[in-house]
């Protein structure tokens, strides 16, 4: 495809997302079905441009004076990809390219970004979230948000049930993986240029053999803070796709027992092939259709891990379309879900046991507020130092230990962000039941 045709395709996809309210993955997939002539490089180029237009939607719309799909795509070439106006205009004359630039578009494409724009414009987040961003990040809200408006890196966790970092090193060279700066048994793949096709992790033998799993480093650090032991009884209360379950199983060296539960039985069932690939034999799936199957576990768990449903603000780099769908009502709903889940999960913790609460959100309303509210109503529990617990696991490098200590809150909880740690936005707090 010529460049102009690619620009037109990106505009078409973005129109499906913004005007027809299609999820971005479906919009890109449907375009791919229609565009059988498009090669893998074309698809990577087009999808990369669409995602970057969404990541920087506010700042692009402000720069271009419009927020329609055409303006966002042309503006993304200028602002996100640093193209000059002449190259953008030239592409408009390619076969199947967009219509030529208007005088207004041409003049805007040569302007520098506006340094006086409002915080939600410079930081590319919904305007209604401004007080929430300022509450958690203060004067650094814009800088933190800008770090969430770029392409995300990929992190891999080495499955120590089957391999170690040294064994995984050679096969991971094919995907240009580097040793993680944060974790000992992990690798890091820097984000590619948005016009390039990413290497498929699932296609390498190390993945099919179960040597590695894709898992953000922030999520791996939260799992480390749980510090599951080989002889413990553990519950992953919101197991979802099973990333934390697999990480906990590796910590436990395949011993003890993990009870993986999720209210969504379909997501839980999807964990079965991952368990087989990982070699974890100490995991028992507790399906929601099995009625009272959790009752025998009340008060029996050494550790309950709660990766609570949340707004997912910490994953904006990977899911930029979700940034613009979040509404105040959704936040309120998630906060109520978190209240109920924490209360329910706590019943399974035995005296002396631990409860690890985590979210992939950076909002205080979903994080510290929920923990403080829970502790106020549950005097049997007290908060411990989650940063030191993660370090005590032995999973972190010296640099990783310094990062979690630096971003430990006053009560011991930890908040990581792309700017602070190079991870997704992640929060975790460690609670202990005293009686």
C-alpha positions as CSV (number, residue, x, y, z in Angstrom):
1,X,0.0,0.0,0.0
2,X,1.1,3.6,-0.7
3,X,1.3,5.9,2.3
4,X,-1.8,7.8,1.3
5,X,-3.8,4.6,1.2
6,X,-2.6,3.7,4.7
7,X,-3.7,7.1,6.0
8,X,-7.1,6.6,4.4
9,X,-7.4,3.2,6.0
10,X,-6.5,4.6,9.5
11,X,-9.1,7.2,9.1
12,X,-11.7,4.6,8.1
13,X,-10.9,2.5,11.2
14,X,-10.9,5.5,13.5
15,X,-14.3,6.5,12.2
16,X,-15.6,3.0,13.1
17,X,-14.3,3.4,16.6
18,X,-15.4,6.9,17.3
19,X,-18.6,7.2,15.3
20,X,-19.9,3.6,15.2
21,X,-18.5,2.8,18.7
22,X,-16.7,-0.3,17.6
23,X,-14.1,-1.7,20.0
24,X,-10.7,-1.0,18.4
25,X,-9.6,-4.6,18.0
26,X,-12.8,-5.4,16.1
27,X,-12.5,-2.3,13.9
28,X,-9.0,-3.2,13.0
29,X,-9.9,-6.9,12.4
30,X,-12.9,-6.0,10.2
31,X,-10.8,-3.6,8.1
32,X,-8.2,-6.4,7.7
33,X,-10.9,-8.7,6.4
34,X,-11.9,-6.1,3.8
35,X,-8.3,-5.2,2.9
36,X,-7.0,-8.6,1.8
37,X,-4.3,-6.8,-0.3
38,X,-2.7,-5.3,2.8
39,X,0.5,-6.9,4.0
40,X,1.7,-7.4,7.5
41,X,3.7,-4.1,7.4
42,X,0.7,-2.3,6.1
43,X,-1.5,-3.6,9.0
44,X,1.2,-2.7,11.6
45,X,1.5,0.8,10.1
46,X,-2.2,1.4,10.0
47,X,-3.0,0.0,13.4
48,X,-0.1,1.9,15.0
49,X,-1.3,5.2,13.6
50,X,-4.9,4.6,14.9
51,X,-3.7,3.7,18.4
52,X,-1.4,6.7,18.5
53,X,-4.2,9.0,17.4
54,X,-6.3,7.7,20.3
55,X,-3.4,7.9,22.8
56,X,-3.0,11.6,22.1
57,X,-6.6,12.4,21.1
58,X,-7.0,15.6,23.2
59,X,-3.7,17.2,22.3
60,X,-4.2,16.4,18.6
61,X,-7.8,17.7,18.5
62,X,-6.6,20.9,20.2
63,X,-3.8,21.3,17.7
64,X,-5.9,20.6,14.6
65,X,-9.0,22.5,15.8
66,X,-11.2,19.4,15.2
67,X,-11.7,16.0,16.7
68,X,-13.1,14.2,13.7
69,X,-11.2,11.0,12.5
70,X,-9.4,12.8,9.6
71,X,-8.1,15.6,11.9
72,X,-6.9,13.0,14.5
73,X,-5.1,10.9,11.9
74,X,-3.4,13.8,10.2
75,X,-2.5,15.3,13.5
76,X,-1.1,12.0,14.8
77,X,1.3,12.0,11.9
78,X,2.5,15.4,12.9
79,X,2.4,15.2,16.7
80,X,2.9,11.5,17.5
81,X,5.1,10.5,14.6
82,X,6.9,13.9,14.0
83,X,6.2,14.1,10.3
84,X,6.6,17.5,8.7
85,X,3.6,19.1,6.9
86,X,5.2,18.7,3.4
87,X,5.4,14.9,3.7
88,X,1.9,14.7,5.0
89,X,0.6,16.8,2.1
90,X,2.5,14.7,-0.4
91,X,0.9,11.5,0.8
92,X,-2.5,13.0,0.2
93,X,-1.8,12.8,-3.5
94,X,-1.0,9.1,-3.5
95,X,-3.5,6.6,-5.1
96,X,-6.3,6.0,-2.6
97,X,-5.0,8.8,-0.4
98,X,-7.2,11.2,1.5
99,X,-8.4,14.4,-0.1
100,X,-5.8,17.2,-0.3
101,X,-5.1,19.3,2.8
102,X,-7.2,22.4,3.3
103,X,-5.5,25.7,4.0
104,X,-6.5,25.5,7.7
105,X,-5.1,22.0,8.0
106,X,-1.9,23.0,6.3
107,X,-1.4,26.0,8.6
108,X,-2.1,23.9,11.7
109,X,0.4,21.2,10.7
110,X,3.3,23.6,10.8
111,X,2.4,25.0,14.2
112,X,4.2,24.0,17.4
113,X,2.2,22.4,20.2
114,X,0.4,24.9,22.5
115,X,2.2,25.0,25.9
116,X,-0.7,27.0,27.5
117,X,-3.3,24.3,26.8
118,X,-5.4,23.0,29.7
119,X,-3.9,20.0,31.7
120,X,-6.4,17.5,30.2
121,X,-5.3,18.6,26.8
122,X,-1.6,18.4,27.4
123,X,-1.9,15.2,29.4
124,X,-4.5,13.6,27.0
125,X,-7.0,12.4,29.6
126,X,-10.8,13.1,30.0
127,X,-11.5,16.6,31.3
128,X,-13.7,15.3,34.1
129,X,-10.8,13.4,35.5
130,X,-8.7,16.5,36.1
131,X,-9.3,16.7,39.9
132,X,-8.7,12.9,40.2
133,X,-5.4,13.3,38.4
134,X,-4.3,16.2,40.5
135,X,-5.3,14.4,43.7
136,X,-3.0,11.5,43.0
137,X,-0.1,13.2,41.1
138,X,-0.4,16.9,42.2
139,X,1.7,19.2,40.0
140,X,3.1,16.3,38.1
141,X,-0.3,15.2,36.8
142,X,0.4,16.3,33.2
143,X,3.9,14.7,33.1
144,X,2.6,11.4,34.5
145,X,-0.3,11.4,32.0
146,X,1.9,12.1,29.1
147,X,3.9,9.0,30.0
148,X,0.6,7.0,29.7
149,X,0.0,8.4,26.2
150,X,2.8,6.5,24.5
151,X,3.3,3.0,23.2
152,X,3.8,0.4,25.9
153,X,6.8,-2.0,26.3
154,X,6.3,-5.7,26.7
155,X,7.4,-7.6,29.8
156,X,7.9,-11.4,30.1
157,X,8.0,-13.4,33.3
158,X,10.3,-16.5,33.2
159,X,8.3,-19.5,34.5
160,X,10.7,-20.9,37.1
161,X,8.8,-24.2,37.1
162,X,10.4,-24.9,33.7
163,X,13.3,-22.5,33.2
164,X,15.4,-19.7,34.6
165,X,16.6,-16.4,33.3
166,X,19.8,-17.9,31.9
167,X,18.0,-20.7,30.1
168,X,15.5,-18.4,28.6
169,X,18.1,-15.8,27.4
170,X,19.0,-17.4,24.1
171,X,15.5,-18.2,22.7
172,X,14.4,-14.7,23.7
173,X,17.0,-13.0,21.5
174,X,14.8,-13.6,18.5
175,X,12.3,-11.1,19.9
176,X,15.0,-8.6,21.1
177,X,14.2,-9.2,24.7
178,X,16.5,-7.6,27.4
179,X,16.9,-8.6,31.0
180,X,14.5,-6.7,33.2
181,X,16.0,-3.9,35.3
182,X,13.3,-4.5,37.9
183,X,13.0,-8.3,38.3
184,X,15.5,-11.1,38.3
185,X,13.5,-13.7,36.4
186,X,12.0,-11.4,33.8
187,X,12.7,-9.9,30.4
188,X,11.8,-6.6,28.8
189,X,11.0,-5.8,25.2
190,X,11.2,-2.1,24.4
191,X,8.3,-0.6,22.4
192,X,8.9,-0.7,18.7
193,X,8.6,2.2,16.3
194,X,4.8,2.4,15.8
195,X,5.2,1.9,12.0
196,X,7.0,-1.5,12.6
197,X,5.3,-4.9,13.1
198,X,5.9,-6.3,16.6
199,X,7.4,-9.8,16.9
200,X,4.9,-12.4,18.0
201,X,5.7,-13.7,21.5
202,X,3.3,-16.6,21.1
203,X,5.1,-17.8,18.0
204,X,8.5,-18.5,19.7
205,X,9.3,-22.0,21.1
206,X,10.0,-20.6,24.6
207,X,6.4,-19.5,24.9
208,X,4.8,-22.7,23.5
209,X,7.1,-24.7,25.9
210,X,5.8,-22.7,28.9
211,X,9.2,-21.1,29.7
212,X,7.8,-17.5,29.6
213,X,4.5,-15.7,30.1
214,X,3.6,-12.2,29.0
215,X,3.0,-10.2,32.2
216,X,3.6,-6.6,32.9
217,X,6.4,-5.9,35.4
218,X,4.1,-4.0,37.7
219,X,1.9,-7.1,37.9
220,X,4.9,-9.3,38.6
221,X,6.0,-7.0,41.4
222,X,2.5,-7.1,43.0
223,X,2.7,-10.9,42.9
224,X,6.1,-10.8,44.5
225,X,4.6,-8.7,47.4
226,X,2.2,-11.6,48.1
227,X,5.3,-13.8,48.7
228,X,3.5,-17.1,48.5
229,X,5.3,-20.0,50.2
230,X,5.6,-23.6,49.1
231,X,3.5,-25.1,51.9
232,X,0.7,-22.5,51.9
233,X,-3.0,-22.5,51.0
234,X,-3.6,-19.7,48.6
235,X,-6.6,-18.2,46.9
236,X,-6.6,-16.0,43.8
237,X,-10.0,-14.5,44.3
238,X,-10.3,-12.6,41.0
239,X,-8.2,-14.9,38.9
240,X,-9.5,-13.7,35.5
241,X,-7.1,-15.0,32.8
242,X,-4.7,-16.4,35.4
243,X,-1.6,-14.3,35.1
244,X,-1.3,-13.9,38.9
245,X,-2.3,-17.5,39.5
246,X,0.6,-18.7,37.4
247,X,3.1,-16.3,39.0
248,X,2.0,-17.5,42.5
249,X,2.3,-21.2,41.4
250,X,5.9,-20.5,40.3
251,X,6.7,-18.8,43.7
252,X,5.3,-21.9,45.4
253,X,7.5,-24.2,43.3
254,X,4.4,-26.1,42.4
255,X,3.7,-27.1,46.0
256,X,1.0,-26.2,48.4
257,X,-2.3,-25.4,46.8
258,X,-3.8,-22.5,44.9
259,X,-7.6,-22.1,44.6
260,X,-8.3,-19.9,41.5
261,X,-11.8,-18.3,41.5
262,X,-13.5,-15.8,39.3
263,X,-17.1,-14.7,39.0
264,X,-16.7,-15.0,35.2
265,X,-16.5,-18.8,34.5
266,X,-15.6,-18.3,30.8
267,X,-12.5,-16.4,31.7
268,X,-11.6,-18.9,34.4
269,X,-11.9,-21.8,31.9
270,X,-9.5,-20.0,29.6
271,X,-6.8,-20.6,32.2
272,X,-6.8,-24.4,31.6
273,X,-4.5,-24.4,28.6
274,X,-2.2,-21.9,30.3
275,X,-1.9,-24.2,33.3
276,X,-1.0,-27.1,31.1
277,X,1.6,-25.1,29.3
278,X,3.1,-23.8,32.5
279,X,3.4,-27.2,34.3
280,X,1.7,-25.9,37.4
281,X,0.0,-28.8,39.1
282,X,-1.0,-27.2,42.4
283,X,-3.9,-25.1,41.0
284,X,-7.5,-26.0,41.6
285,X,-10.1,-24.0,39.6
286,X,-13.2,-23.1,41.6
287,X,-15.9,-22.4,39.0
288,X,-18.7,-20.0,39.9
289,X,-21.3,-22.5,38.6
290,X,-20.3,-24.9,41.4
291,X,-22.5,-23.2,44.0
292,X,-21.1,-23.3,47.5
293,X,-17.7,-24.7,46.6
294,X,-15.9,-21.8,48.3
295,X,-17.5,-22.4,51.7
296,X,-15.0,-25.0,53.0
297,X,-12.3,-22.5,52.4
298,X,-13.6,-19.8,54.8
299,X,-10.9,-18.9,57.3
300,X,-8.5,-21.4,55.9
301,X,-6.2,-19.4,53.5
302,X,-2.7,-18.3,54.3
303,X,-2.9,-15.8,51.4
304,X,-5.8,-14.3,49.5
305,X,-4.8,-12.4,46.4
306,X,-7.4,-9.8,45.1
307,X,-6.6,-8.3,41.8
308,X,-9.8,-6.3,41.9
309,X,-11.9,-5.2,38.9
310,X,-11.2,-1.5,38.3
311,X,-11.4,1.2,35.7
312,X,-8.1,0.1,34.2
313,X,-6.6,3.5,34.1
314,X,-3.2,2.0,34.5
315,X,-3.4,0.3,31.1
316,X,-4.1,3.4,29.0
317,X,-0.9,2.8,27.0
318,X,-2.1,-0.6,25.9
319,X,-5.9,0.2,25.6
320,X,-6.1,3.9,24.6
321,X,-9.7,3.6,23.4
322,X,-10.7,2.7,27.0
323,X,-9.4,6.0,28.2
324,X,-12.2,7.9,26.4
325,X,-15.0,5.4,27.4
326,X,-14.5,5.8,31.1
327,X,-17.3,7.8,32.8
328,X,-17.9,8.9,36.5
329,X,-20.7,6.3,36.8
330,X,-18.3,3.6,35.8
331,X,-15.8,4.7,38.5
332,X,-18.6,4.7,41.1
333,X,-19.6,1.2,40.0
334,X,-16.1,-0.1,40.3
335,X,-15.7,1.4,43.8
336,X,-18.7,-0.4,45.0
337,X,-17.5,-3.7,43.4
338,X,-14.2,-3.3,45.2
339,X,-15.9,-2.7,48.5
340,X,-17.9,-5.9,48.1
341,X,-15.0,-8.0,46.8
342,X,-12.7,-7.0,49.7
343,X,-15.3,-7.9,52.3
344,X,-16.0,-11.2,50.6
345,X,-12.3,-12.1,50.0
346,X,-11.4,-11.3,53.6
347,X,-13.6,-14.1,55.0
348,X,-11.2,-16.7,53.5
349,X,-8.1,-15.3,55.3
350,X,-7.1,-17.3,58.4
351,X,-5.7,-15.6,61.6
352,X,-2.1,-14.7,60.8
353,X,-2.9,-14.8,57.0
354,X,-2.4,-12.2,54.4
355,X,-4.6,-10.4,51.9
356,X,-2.9,-8.7,48.9
357,X,-5.2,-6.0,47.3
358,X,-4.1,-4.8,43.9
359,X,-5.6,-2.9,41.0
360,X,-4.3,-1.8,37.5
361,X,-5.6,1.7,38.4
362,X,-3.7,4.8,39.6
363,X,-6.8,6.4,41.1
364,X,-6.7,6.9,44.9
365,X,-10.5,6.4,44.9
366,X,-9.9,2.8,43.8
367,X,-6.7,2.2,45.8
368,X,-5.9,3.9,49.2
369,X,-9.5,4.9,49.8
370,X,-10.8,1.4,49.5
371,X,-8.0,0.0,51.7
372,X,-8.6,2.6,54.4
373,X,-12.4,2.1,54.3
374,X,-11.9,-1.7,54.6
375,X,-9.5,-1.4,57.6
376,X,-11.8,1.1,59.3
377,X,-14.6,-1.5,59.2
378,X,-12.4,-4.6,59.8
379,X,-10.3,-4.1,63.0
380,X,-9.0,-7.7,62.7
381,X,-6.9,-6.6,59.8
382,X,-3.8,-4.3,59.8
383,X,-1.7,-2.9,56.9
384,X,1.8,-4.2,56.4
385,X,4.7,-2.8,54.3
386,X,4.0,-4.1,50.8
387,X,7.3,-2.7,49.4
388,X,9.4,-4.6,51.9
389,X,7.3,-7.8,51.3
390,X,8.1,-7.6,47.6
391,X,11.8,-7.1,48.3
392,X,11.8,-10.0,50.8
393,X,10.5,-12.3,48.1
394,X,13.9,-12.2,46.4
395,X,12.3,-11.6,43.0
396,X,13.4,-8.0,42.6
397,X,16.8,-6.7,41.4
398,X,18.6,-4.0,43.4
399,X,17.1,-1.4,41.1
400,X,13.6,-2.9,41.5
401,X,14.0,-2.7,45.3
402,X,14.9,0.9,45.1
403,X,11.9,1.7,42.9
404,X,9.3,0.1,45.2
405,X,10.9,1.8,48.2
406,X,10.9,5.2,46.5
407,X,7.2,4.9,45.6
408,X,6.0,3.4,48.8
409,X,3.1,5.3,50.3
410,X,3.0,6.4,54.0
411,X,1.0,3.3,55.0
412,X,3.2,0.8,53.1
413,X,1.3,0.5,49.8
414,X,3.0,1.0,46.5
415,X,1.9,2.8,43.3
416,X,3.9,2.2,40.1
417,X,3.3,4.1,36.8
418,X,4.9,4.2,33.4
419,X,6.9,7.4,34.3
420,X,8.0,6.1,37.7
421,X,8.9,2.6,36.9
422,X,8.3,1.9,33.2
423,X,5.5,-0.4,34.2
424,X,1.7,-0.1,33.7
425,X,-0.1,1.8,36.3
426,X,-0.3,-0.6,39.3
427,X,-1.2,-0.3,43.0
428,X,-0.9,-2.9,45.7
429,X,-1.3,-3.1,49.5
430,X,-0.6,-5.9,51.9
431,X,-3.0,-6.6,54.8
432,X,-2.7,-9.1,57.6
433,X,-5.4,-10.7,59.7
434,X,-4.3,-10.5,63.4
435,X,-7.1,-12.6,64.9
